[in-house]
Amino acid sequence: MVYSIEKIRLLTLALKGDKKIFIQLRAEAPAYAALGSALVGSPEAMGWLLKNDKTLALFVDAVHGNKSAVQILMQEKQYELAAVSNMLNEDGKAELWLEHHGLKDYLYFAAAIQIAMDMEERLNLSGYFTLYG
């Protein structure tokens, strides 16, 4: 599946705290809203992704350090998602690869994911990023 860079840009804004954008994504592109929720630990959102978009579920697993998930993303030619997950797991080569290929939106996406995950750890934001609420 090809993921919309425009939706990734919107999810980046939502992960940085724009609740209106998150509500818009939930209505227009539920897979992206579920991705945002799953990244910060929502089991409901992860369950939704497992049923509806296994690639994004793999991405969530990869972000959380599952190296097998990264390998599957690579096999599925989801190089951008694999690079983002590797970057979040402190692989400096992944950031260079994204830069080299002009994929700045994915660099911003990775930064927003890190911010959201850090905020979730400190503030328990899982209620903010709800798929259904």
Helices and strands as residue ranges (DSSP letters): H 5-15, H 19-28, H 30-39, H 43-52, H 54-63, H 67-75, H 79-88, H 92-100, H 104-123, G 125-127
